[in-house]
């Protein structure tokens, strides 16, 4: 994974001079500090699975953590009532668990699932994460 570091915000990206919103980089701990401890456990379950798939870069900002390989595969956003896991895929996921979808580019859709405990990072969610990892890696 070759990475480019923005000289202004010091965040890492997959392409040189990649377009982005320049916000200061933070740490995973800073992102989750104001939230319930259970939300960090949800994130850790997600990250553990993704790291088992191969190299992953975590890009923490105030509102969430982007998980990246060659490009973003997911975003994890702690919120008041749940952790939103946004899975970036070339299609919509057909499941009642998907809370909403949004087109992020001509060929990619963010599928959002709300998680409230680490056990909800189950076989189905891990399969979606694996698909997102593979799609972002090549």
QUIDAQUI-V903742 format. One record per backbone hydrogen bond with DSSP energy under -0.5 kcal/mol. CO is the residue of the C=O (numbers start at 1). NH is the residue of the N-H. If there is no record, write none. Layout:
BEGIN
CO|NH  CO|NH
END
This chain:
BEGIN
4|6  4|13  6|10  9|25  11|6  13|4  15|18  20|22  21|23  27|31  28|32  29|33  30|34  32|35  36|39  36|40  37|41  38|42  39|43  40|44  41|45  42|46  43|47  44|48  45|49  46|50  47|51  48|52  49|53  50|53  50|54  57|68  58|60  59|66  60|26  61|64  64|61  65|76  66|59  66|68  67|73  67|74  68|57  71|69  73|88  74|67  75|77  75|86  76|65  76|78  77|84  82|79  82|84  83|85  83|115  84|77  84|86  85|87  85|113  86|75  86|88  87|89  87|111  89|109  92|94  93|95  95|98  97|99  97|114  100|112  102|110  105|108  108|104  108|105  109|89  109|111  110|102  110|112  111|87  111|113  112|99  112|100  113|85  115|83  117|120  118|121  120|122  122|126  123|127  124|128  125|129  126|130  127|131  128|132  129|133  130|134  131|135  132|136  133|137  135|138  136|70  136|71
END
